[in-house]
Amino acid sequence: MQKHYQNKSRAVLIFSCLLFNSILSVPQEIVADYTAQLIEKNQGPVVIMIYADYCGACKTAKKELSYITKQVGNKVSFYMCNVQDPFGMAFLKNHTILEREVNSIPVFIIRNKGKLAYFQQGYPGKENLIQKIQALC
């Protein structure tokens, strides 16, 4: 399931889409495309974390994400994409957002003003990630 940490109204909207999707069987591709459009239209920094529940480095990164969000403030949007989830698989097929092939997890992607600003396979560490994000704010 996807999580969005900055804008609560968007988070509710995305959660509502996912709930709507599960109730009415809307294709995952439609929900993934909608999420990709939200990310593309966002003019501020957007951090996308691609992870799996079984991944040890992903678990570490997820635990440290709340610390990272506190350090960078409300200027940044955070999205999480679980590759084990049908939505996550549909989202990964959208190469216009990723712009690169994902070969291992976790992956951290930072987009700013609609363009790819940073792509890292593997967890770079919380301080390194904070520096990359703050450089864009």
C-alpha positions, -999 to 999 in steps of 0.1 A, spaced: 0 0 0 11 35 -7 17 61 19 20 99 15 34 119 43 31 156 34 -4 166 23 -31 149 43 -59 158 17 -38 141 -10 -31 112 13 -68 108 20 -75 111 -18 -50 84 -26 -62 61 2 -97 67 -10 -87 57 -46 -70 25 -32 -101 17 -11 -124 25 -41 -101 3 -62 -105 -26 -38 -142 -23 -35 -151 -17 -71 -122 -36 -87 -108 -6 -106 -77 -18 -125 -44 -12 -105 -30 5 -136 -56 33 -133 -47 39 -97 -10 38 -105 -14 62 -134 -33 86 -112 -6 85 -86 21 90 -113 1 121 -125 1 135 -89 38 130 -87 45 146 -121 24 177 -113 41 183 -80 65 212 -84 84 206 -52 107 177 -43 91 143 -43 108 113 -27 97 78 -39 108 48 -19 104 14 -36 106 -14 -12 95 -49 -2 85 -61 33 110 -90 32 140 -67 25 163 -60 55 176 -27 41 141 -17 33 130 -23 69 159 -1 81 150 27 57 113 25 66 122 28 103 143 59 96 118 76 73 100 94 101 133 109 112 140 120 76 106 136 72 111 156 104 145 168 92 134 180 58 100 195 68 68 199 49 83 211 16 88 175 5 62 148 -5 70 112 3 55 82 -15 61 45 -7 57 17 -33 57 -19 -22 68 -42 -50 48 -71 -35 15 -53 -39 -5 -52 -72 -5 -14 -70 33 -14 -66 38 -37 -96 15 -15 -117 33 17 -105 67 2 -114 56 -3 -150 52 35 -153 87 44 -166 78 80 -172 81 85 -134 110 62 -127 131 70 -159 154 41 -150 151 3 -146 147 -10 -110 170 -40 -105 172 -41 -67 155 -27 -37 153 -4 -19 153 23 -45 151 60 -36 140 84 -63 138 121 -59 120 142 -85 120 179 -84 99 202 -106 87 172 -126 122 159 -134 144 132 -121 169 147 -97 183 116 -79 181 78 -83 197 54 -58 194 16 -57 202 5 -22 197 25 10 222 55 10 218 61 47 195 87 64 221 115 65 230 112 29 194 111 18 186 142 40 215 161 23 202 152 -12 167 163 -3 177 195 14 199 205 -16 166 206 -36 146 227 -11 
